Every structure is written in C-alpha cells, then in structure tokens.
Amino acid sequence: MWQGFLIGSAGVLILVASQIFWVKQFRSWATSLIPSPVWRRRVVVAALVAYLLLLSYNLLPSWIIFILNRISMISGGGRSTGATDLTVRGALHQAHFWGWIRGAARSAEPTHLTLRAALLQAPFQWWIFCSLLGFLVAVLLGLGDRIALGARWLYRRLARAGRAVPLPSPVSLARRRFLERTAVAMSTAPFVAGAYGMFYERLNLEISHRRIKIPRLPRAFEGFRIVQLSDIHIGAFMPADEIRRYVGIANGLKPDLAALTGDFVTWDPSTQSAVVDVLAGIKAPFGAYGCLGNHEMWAKVEDSITHLFALRGIRILRRERALITSGSEFINLLGVDYESNTRMGPSNQRLVREYLLGLDRLMAPGTANILLSHNPNTFDRAAQYGIDLSLAGHTHGGQVTLEFISPELSPSRLITSYVRGWYEKPGGQLYVNRGIGTIGVPIRFDAPPEITVFELSRS
C-alpha cells in the first residue's frame, strides 16, 4: 500500500514540478520577446487564465468525485461499496489519472469529434503529456551537466593533491549559457513531436501484408486471406466515421475472413452500439470473428457487446472455437477473453495464474489452429500448445515510442516482450497488430495505425 502511495505521490510531484518549470520558461520567453511591460503582463495573464480554465475543466470534476467518494466511505464506516477500491491504486483511479482519462464526471463519451473535445480536451492532453516529457528531458540534461561539473571539481582537487593530471580551464560562462539554452531547446522537442503525432501520424494508416507459412494448412485454404483490425477505441478521437473509412479499406483488401482482436470501446459502455454498427459493415465470405480486450472487461460490456455483435452476424469467440470449412477441409479458429497475470488499470480486473488454461481441449489435430487473443503475452503458452498462429493487439505498437533509435525505447515493453509485428518460436507464430485507436492521449509517434492482411500458405 505504502509503495503505491509513494509512487503516486512522486508522479504528482513530478507533474507539478513540470508545470512550474514551463511557467517559468514562458515568463522568461515573454520577457525576452515582448519589450513592452504592459503587453507582456497582458499576454502572461491571458495565458495563465487559459491554462487554469483548461486545468479546471479536465481535472477538477475528477477530484470532486474523489472527494465525494472519500466522504461516502467515511460516512459508511470506512467500508468500500461497489467498485470503490480502498487501495491507493484504487484511490488514484478514482481521483486523478484514471478519472481524467475516463471523464467520469462528464457526459457520455462521444462517438464523433466534438468542438469541446477539439478545443478543450485535446490541447490539454497534448500539453500535459508533452510538457511532462519535455521537463524530464531538461532534468536529464541538467543532471548530466551537474555530474560533469562535479567530476571536474573532484578531478581538480585530486590534481592539486598531485594525484591526477590537471584538466584544462573550466567551462566558460558563455559556454555554460549556450549549453543551458540548448537543453531548453531540446526540451521543446516533445511539443513538436506531439503535434506531429496528433495531426499526422495518428491518422497515417499503414496496410501491412504478411505471408504466413503453416505446414498443416489444408490445401483448400492455400492463399486464404485474413484481415485484422484491433484496438478500435471508438470515441471523440476515433469517431464512427473514421472507423467506417477503415472498414471500407479492409473490405477493399478482399479478405476471406475478418479478425477483430478487441478493445472496441474505451471506458463508456454507451459507445458499444455505435462501434458494433460500424464494424458490422465488414464483408468477408467466411465471416467476421473476434475476441474481447481489457477495455471491454473494464467497461463491463463483455456480455452485452458479444450479444450486439451476434445480432449483426459477427461472432465473438469467448474460450470457444469455430470451424472454418471449405469443402471437406477446415481450419480451427479459437478465441479467448482478455487474460493477464499482472494487475493493470482498474481494480475489477480478472487475473489468471496460467494463460490459456485448458484451451488445448479446443484444438483440432491435423489442421491449422489460429488463436485470437487480445493480449500477446498468451503467445508463449499458445506456442507450447502448438497453435500455429496467434493474432493479438493491446500494445498499440507502443503508441508513442522511439524504437527507431532503440527497440527498448517503447513503453509497451514494460508489459510485454511482444510489442508489434511478427514473432516466431518453436510451436507457433504471433502477429501483434498496432491497432487504429489511441488511449490516454490522441497521439501516435513511431507507431502509426495499422490494418494487417495475412495470406496463409503451406509453403
């Protein structure tokens, strides 16, 4: 409990420190760029008012709900009711980060881009995310400078004592100022990258083609095409019209079968009908099948959205299998609900001790077995079972990464070794789709949205 409290408190302190840092930088820039004290004061006050309004709109309602929940718990003798969590993680979920993302105190999530989302939510999310990253960059650069100064001081002390070769004269004041300005300039890079990720890369859909070799594939399925869509996250920044465009693109790829690998909604249960209506437009002669993601579990819509999909002719496989037949031959399609053995997100998450427990009883020997599982971490167990191909999502490809510098620079590597693309190990293959939606902030960087089309082959 105390560990969670300390981590949460550290996060809040870093966020507050980042905002103070950028307020000071803005005042410094205003002083150097606006010579008139009167106009400088007006600009600073206007910017501060706009900032406070955005801050109040996006964060204040969640804090109000948190306070009301705490009052309710105290008046109820400290007992937690319903989904209220007594842990610090649950408190933070109710109060700040998860409350902000979920928009708990506002109206239902829209399924189209609203003026409010465009002018009030997106700018604030962009600012908070980029200002925090920029602050961390400035801190790291400043820390490196301080370490270098400390090392020089120690070296000079040793040199005076005759224990080291003297160093050249210390860095000049002008050079120090140049380095400080360079650090500030580099700390603004996340703002540029964030704007690029919001207005361009988030919408820059890529079509990935992958030929998958499955030796056990029946001859009737040679060249069989599967199109995969994942992580839809319908909402203001992935509106129904945009999803409809992607569905049209998927249909244009002429798939034999469509695979939908979860996270159709984000937080709001009321959006499930809209996303089902749009995805029902997918056309494939062998049908459309899917599995559920963690957000269906968190939004508590697993049963209802499965029913809605069924009414539109799309079958959600929940620890089930479907035999896809062509003449006298068939392949075996399996699907599972979201499974995880580590806690992440809201407290109503179901944990499993072992992935895909008992799923081997649904496998069909002598033919290709294909698994739809939102969480790519099930791949290890699927390969042990001998499942030929696993299709997953969940990671958004990292969503905001620097994998072009190093594969390790991806936040998704904190939860999985399978971040994006194709993987193979003895017993099976995996493809992790980057999805088309976003979560947290409407930004993608080095992880553009993706629709994947697979062509199955025996050789």
Rosetta blueprint (number, residue, H / E / L):
1 M L
2 W H
3 Q H
4 G H
5 F H
6 L H
7 I H
8 G H
9 S H
10 A H
11 G H
12 V H
13 L H
14 I H
15 L H
16 V H
17 A H
18 S H
19 Q H
20 I H
21 F H
22 W H
23 V H
24 K H
25 Q H
26 F H
27 R H
28 S H
29 W H
30 A H
31 T H
32 S H
33 L H
34 I L
35 P L
36 S L
37 P H
38 V H
39 W H
40 R H
41 R H
42 R H
43 V H
44 V H
45 V H
46 A H
47 A H
48 L H
49 V H
50 A H
51 Y H
52 L H
53 L H
54 L H
55 L H
56 S H
57 Y H
58 N H
59 L H
60 L H
61 P H
62 S H
63 W H
64 I H
65 I H
66 F H
67 I H
68 L H
69 N H
70 R H
71 I H
72 S H
73 M H
74 I H
75 S H
76 G L
77 G L
78 G L
79 R L
80 S L
81 T L
82 G L
83 A L
84 T L
85 D L
86 L L
87 T L
88 V H
89 R H
90 G H
91 A H
92 L H
93 H H
94 Q H
95 A H
96 H L
97 F H
98 W H
99 G H
100 W H
101 I H
102 R H
103 G L
104 A L
105 A L
106 R L
107 S L
108 A L
109 E L
110 P L
111 T L
112 H L
113 L L
114 T L
115 L H
116 R H
117 A H
118 A H
119 L H
120 L H
121 Q H
122 A H
123 P H
124 F H
125 Q H
126 W H
127 W H
128 I H
129 F H
130 C H
131 S H
132 L H
133 L H
134 G H
135 F H
136 L H
137 V H
138 A H
139 V H
140 L H
141 L H
142 G H
143 L H
144 G H
145 D H
146 R H
147 I H
148 A H
149 L H
150 G H
151 A H
152 R H
153 W H
154 L H
155 Y H
156 R H
157 R H
158 L H
159 A H
160 R H
161 A L
162 G L
163 R L
164 A L
165 V L
166 P L
167 L L
168 P L
169 S L
170 P L
171 V L
172 S L
173 L H
174 A H
175 R H
176 R H
177 R H
178 F H
179 L H
180 E H
181 R H
182 T H
183 A H
184 V H
185 A H
186 M H
187 S H
188 T L
189 A H
190 P H
191 F H
192 V H
193 A H
194 G H
195 A H
196 Y H
197 G H
198 M H
199 F H
200 Y L
201 E H
202 R H
203 L H
204 N L
205 L L
206 E E
207 I E
208 S E
209 H E
210 R E
211 R E
212 I E
213 K E
214 I L
215 P L
216 R L
217 L L
218 P L
219 R H
220 A H
221 F H
222 E L
223 G L
224 F L
225 R E
226 I E
227 V E
228 Q E
229 L E
230 S L
231 D L
232 I L
233 H L
234 I L
235 G E
236 A L
237 F L
238 M E
239 P L
240 A H
241 D H
242 E H
243 I H
244 R H
245 R H
246 Y H
247 V H
248 G H
249 I H
250 A H
251 N H
252 G H
253 L L
254 K L
255 P L
256 D L
257 L E
258 A E
259 A E
260 L E
261 T E
262 G L
263 D L
264 F L
265 V L
266 T L
267 W L
268 D L
269 P H
270 S H
271 T H
272 Q H
273 S H
274 A H
275 V H
276 V H
277 D H
278 V H
279 L H
280 A L
281 G L
282 I L
283 K L
284 A L
285 P L
286 F L
287 G L
288 A E
289 Y E
290 G E
291 C E
292 L L
293 G L
294 N H
295 H H
296 E H
297 M H
298 W H
299 A L
300 K L
301 V L
302 E H
303 D H
304 S H
305 I H
306 T H
307 H H
308 L H
309 F H
310 A H
311 L H
312 R L
313 G L
314 I E
315 R E
316 I E
317 L L
318 R L
319 R L
320 E E
321 R E
322 A E
323 L E
324 I E
325 T E
326 S E
327 G L
328 S L
329 E E
330 F E
331 I E
332 N E
333 L E
334 L E
335 G E
336 V L
337 D L
338 Y L
339 E L
340 S L
341 N L
342 T L
343 R L
344 M L
345 G L
346 P L
347 S L
348 N L
349 Q L
350 R L
351 L L
352 V L
353 R L
354 E L
355 Y L
356 L L
357 L L
358 G L
359 L H
360 D H
361 R H
362 L H
363 M L
364 A L
365 P L
366 G L
367 T L
368 A L
369 N E
370 I E
371 L E
372 L E
373 S L
374 H L
375 N L
376 P H
377 N H
378 T H
379 F H
380 D H
381 R H
382 A H
383 A H
384 Q H
385 Y H
386 G L
387 I L
388 D L
389 L E
390 S E
391 L E
392 A E
393 G L
394 H L
395 T L
396 H H
397 G H
398 G H
399 Q L
400 V E
401 T L
402 L L
403 E L
404 F L
405 I L
406 S L
407 P L
408 E L
409 L L
410 S L
411 P H
412 S H
413 R H
414 L H
415 I L
416 T L
417 S L
418 Y L
419 V L
420 R L
421 G E
422 W E
423 Y E
424 E E
425 K E
426 P L
427 G L
428 G E
429 Q E
430 L E
431 Y E
432 V E
433 N L
434 R L
435 G L
436 I L
437 G L
438 T L
439 I L
440 G L
441 V L
442 P L
443 I L
444 R L
445 F E
446 D L
447 A L
448 P L
449 P L
450 E E
451 I E
452 T E
453 V E
454 F E
455 E E
456 L E
457 S E
458 R L
459 S L
